[in-house]
Amino acid sequence: MPAPAPLTPDEFRQTLGRFASGVTVMTALHGGEKRGMTANAFVSVSLTPPLILVSVDKRASMHAVLAEAERFGVSVLSVAQRHLSEHFAGKPQAADVPWFDHEGLPLIAGAVAQLVCRKRSAVDAGDHTLYIGEVEYSRYTDDDPLLYFRGQYHELG
C-alpha cells in the first residue's frame, strides 16, 4: 500500500480553519513606537500561575518585536472592531487606532478583554515561535467578541 501524500500547508490551514476562534491583537512597544499584530492562535495555558500562549510566524514583523520585548499585550476584539483586525493583519485601515495605555504598554481600547503579560518563554515551533506570557493585569467586558471561522469573520448568534 503506498504511503499517504504529505499534508500540504494549504490543506492544514483549511482544516484548522474549521476551529472557530476569537480574534486578538498582540501589542508591544518597540523603539518607543506602538506595534500590533492580529493573532487568532491564542490560548490559555494555566490558571495558577495565569499563563497564555500566542503563536507568531517567524516571518511576521511582530516576531522581532516580541523577541526583544519583556512585556506584551493581548486585546480580544469586539464584534465592532473588525476593521482593527484587518488593520493589524496587514490591510491598513484609514481609521485611527484607539490605543489605551496600561503602565506604558499599549492595548486596544474598547476590546472585550485586555491582558498585560510578562514574557516568560519563547519556544521554537517550526516556522512559528510560541510566546508564553504570565498575565500581570486583565480586564474584561460583556460585549460580544469578534469570531473567525473558515477564513471569515463572524458574530455570535
N, C-alpha and C positions, 0 to 999 in steps of 0.2 A: 504494500500500500504506500503511495507517495506521501511525503510529508506535506502538511498543510502549508499553503502560501503564507509568508510572513505578513503580519498585520501592518498595514501602511499607516503613516501618521494621520492621513485624512480619515481613514476608517475608524481609527482610535478616537479622533476628535468627534466624529459623528456619533459614535457610541456613547461617549461621555456627555455629549450634548443632551442626552435623554435624562440626565440628572438635573432637576431644577435647582437653581441656586439663587441666593441673594446676590446683589451687586455691591461691591465695596470700592472705595478709592483709598489706596495707601498713600500716605503723605509723609514728608520729611523736609527738613531744612538742609540745603546744600549750598555752601558758599554764601549764606545769607539769603538765598532765594527759596521760595516755597515751591516744592515739586510734588507731583502727584501722578498716580497710575491706576487705571481701572483694573480690578482683580476680582475674579469670582472663585479662584482656587484659594479659599479661605476657610479654615475650620478651627473649632475649639479643640484643645489638646488635653487640658487638665483644669479641674476646679481648684485644687489645692496643690501647688500654687496655681493662680489663674494664668494659664498659658494658651496662646493661639499660634497658628501657623499660617503662613501665606507662601505660595509658590510663585517664584518670579523667573521668567525666561532670562537666560544669561545674555541674550541679545538686546533686551529692553534697556533703555537709558536709566530707568529706575534701579536696575540691578547694581550699577556702580554707586548710585546714591546710597542704597541700603547697605552695601558692603562697607561703606565708611561711617554710616550713621550709628550712633549709640541708642537713639530712640526713634520710633516711628509711630505714626497714627494710622488708624483704620476707621473710616466712616462708612456705615452701612446706609446706602442711598434710599431715599423715599421714592415712591412712585412718581412724584413730581420732579425728580432730579435726573430723569433720563438724559437730558442734554449734558449734564455733568459727566455721566458715564461715557458718553460719546466723546466729549472734550478730552477726558483723560485717557481715552483709548486711542488717541492719535488722530481724532477728527475734530480739530479745534472749533469751538462754537464762538459766536460773537458775544455771548452773554458773559458778564463778569462772574468770576468765581466767588461765592460767598464764604470767604475764609473766616475761620474762628480760631483764635489762638488760645491754647491752654498751656500755661507756663512755658511760652516760647515755641511750642510745637504747633504747626498748622493742622487744623481739622476742617471738615466741610460743615458749615452751619446749615441747620435745617435737616440734617441727616436723622434717620430713625435711631441710630445708635452711633456712639463715638467711643473709641478706645485709644488710650495712650500706652505704648508698650516700650519697655526697655529690651533691646535685642539681647537675647540670651545665647543663641547659637545660630549658625548658618551651616546647613547640611547640603553637600553636593549631591544632586539627584539628576543625573543625565544632563539634559540641556536646560535644566532649571536649578535653582537654589531654593531650598526650603528655609525660610527665615522664621525662627521661633522667637516669640516675644512674650515677656512677662507683663501682664496688664497692671499698670500703676493707677489708672484712672478710667472710669467708664461712666457713661450716662446714656439714657435711652428715652424714647417717647413711645406712644401707642399708635403712631402714624403707620400707614401701610408701606411695606417695603417694595422696592423695585425687584422684579424677578427676571431671571434669564433661563430660557429653556429652548432647545433645538435651534440655537443661534439667533433667537429673537427675544425682545423684551416682553414681559407680561405683567399683569396685575393680579392680586388675589381676587377670588370670586369671579 
